[in-house]
Structures are given as C-alpha cells and as structure tokens.
Amino acid sequence: MGEWLRSGRILPDEVLVSSSARTMETFDRLRRAMPELPRPRIEALLYHADAETLLARIRKLPDDVSTVLVIAHQPGLGEFVRLTPRDGVPSHCCDAFERFPTATVAVINVESDTWADAAPEAMKLTDYARPRQFM
C-alpha cells in the first residue's frame, strides 16, 4: 500500500497512528516503502475510535498540515469513509462504502479553509485501494 501511495504522490506531512501494536507495525511497513514519512504521532485516542472521534481529532490538526495519514481501526475507519457524500465519487471508490478490509487506503479531500471547519459534507472520497487488488 505504501507503493500505491507513493505512485499517487500522496505524501502526508502528518501521521496519526493508534497506540496498538498492529497499527504501529502497519506504519513500520509503510515507512519501508516510504522512508520520507514523518515521525508518527502515536495516540491512544485512536484505539478503536469511532467516526466522530476520528473527525474530532482531524479538526484539531494545525492548519500548516496539508495532508494527514490516519492509521486506526475498524469499524471506525469504515464509518468515517461512510460519512463522506457518495455524489461524484469515482466508480472504483464505491466499494469503500460497503467494504473496508484491513490495510485499505481511502484518500479523502477535505474542502474547507481550516481543519477545524472539516465537516462530512466538505469531504470527498477521491481514491481507494485494497491490498487484494495487488495480489
């Protein structure tokens, strides 16, 4: 998935990682593919966070952050994706609303002036990939 992010030129300047061992292992694997990733912020708040908790955390990002990578858990991440409007979503992304398996990546653009103003109606799912696609 790191190679997929790299190929799409998606390089976060902030990385938020749940405090679980599994999510930290996921980050370590991503870093092998993307050594330029910034040092992660390990956050217990993200451990089994629901969609609203994830959104609240994103709203606290400083405005000098342009791209954030969140490594957390199901069902919260899938719920977070389902907060986004379905209108205008690329056809290859529609599956994200139904299935969000382990190690899946969703790219969501937040169309607001500040992170504090991030709201579901201002979010747009623009890309989506699952590991199974690359097997």
Long-range contacts (C-beta under 8 A, 24 or more apart in sequence): 1-30, 1-33, 1-103, 1-105, 1-129, 1-131, 2-29, 2-30, 2-31, 2-32, 2-33, 2-34, 3-33, 4-105, 4-129, 4-134, 5-30, 5-33, 5-34, 5-105, 6-33, 6-34, 8-107, 8-127, 10-67, 10-107, 11-36, 11-37, 11-67, 12-37, 12-38, 12-67, 12-68, 12-69, 13-38, 13-65, 13-66, 13-67, 13-68, 14-38, 14-41, 14-61, 14-65, 14-67, 14-68, 14-69, 15-39, 15-40, 15-41, 15-68, 15-69, 15-71, 16-40, 16-41, 16-43, 16-46, 16-57, 16-68, 16-69, 16-70, 16-71, 16-72, 17-41, 17-42, 17-43, 17-46, 17-71, 17-72, 18-42, 18-43, 18-44, 18-46, 18-47, 18-48, 18-49, 18-71, 18-72, 18-73, 19-43, 19-44, 19-46, 19-47, 20-47, 20-73, 23-71, 23-72, 23-73, 26-71, 26-103, 27-71, 30-69, 30-71, 37-69, 40-71, 46-70, 46-71, 46-72, 46-73, 47-72, 47-73, 48-73, 48-76, 49-73, 49-76, 50-75, 50-76, 50-79, 51-76, 51-79, 51-80, 51-82, 51-83, 54-80, 55-80, 55-83, 55-118, 55-120, 58-110, 58-115, 58-118, 59-115, 59-116, 59-117, 59-118, 60-115, 60-116, 61-115, 62-115, 63-114, 63-115, 65-115, 74-100, 74-102, 77-104, 77-106, 81-106, 81-108, 81-125, 83-120, 83-123, 84-108, 84-120, 84-123, 84-124, 84-125, 85-120, 85-121, 85-123, 85-124, 88-124, 89-124, 89-125, 90-125, 90-126, 90-127, 92-128, 93-125, 93-126, 93-127, 93-128, 95-128, 95-130, 96-125, 96-128, 99-130, 101-130, 101-131, 101-132, 102-131, 103-130, 103-131, 104-128, 104-129, 104-130, 104-131, 105-129
